[in-house]
Amino acid sequence: MIDYLRGDSFLYPLGFESGVTGTPAAWLLAFLLATGCIAFTMKNFPRVGQTWREISFLKGLSLWAAVGAAVVEEAFFRRIVMDGVMQAGGIVPLQIIASALVFGVAHALWGLIKGSVHVALTAAVATGIIGAALAVVYALGDRSLAPCIAAHFLIDAVVQPGLVLSAVSGEWARTAAVGKNAV
């Protein structure tokens, strides 16, 4: 059994005590994932591109939320889900799939904000892909959460305020409908 309570601080199980942990490959993949996700989101959701540099109460609040979400979600979706599957005998590809599925389903909430099943499914697929990539980072990084938390924080800090505004305003549903009709 993996002992998450080793060490004397809260930071040890997160991969930040005694220097930052994880492999260089995991950090590189985490950086590429964050920049790619941010670029894709800005291109496809105009509100995100418009709001990411604004200084506002929402942006300040979103930075605190990004810290919390990155730590809590990575601890749950990567550490608890993946390590739980591993302890049950599941191999790494199964751990990645489980983590991605749970992450995607949990984030379907975005579509439900405006009552759109199509947007919920789109959000589940998009975040499931991100979840799979973060799961690969976790496995590649010797099961350190540090690179995952850093990537998750960057993504949320930059795109979350714009995504919230897109979801609340209905822009996300309109963007998804245009994409659906283009296919």
PyMOL commands that set and color helices and strands:
alter all, ss='L'
color gray80, all
select helices_A, chain A and resi 12-14+24-44+46-51+57-87+92-106+109-112+117-140+146-169+171-182
alter helices_A, ss='H'
color red, helices_A
deselect
rebuild
show_as cartoon
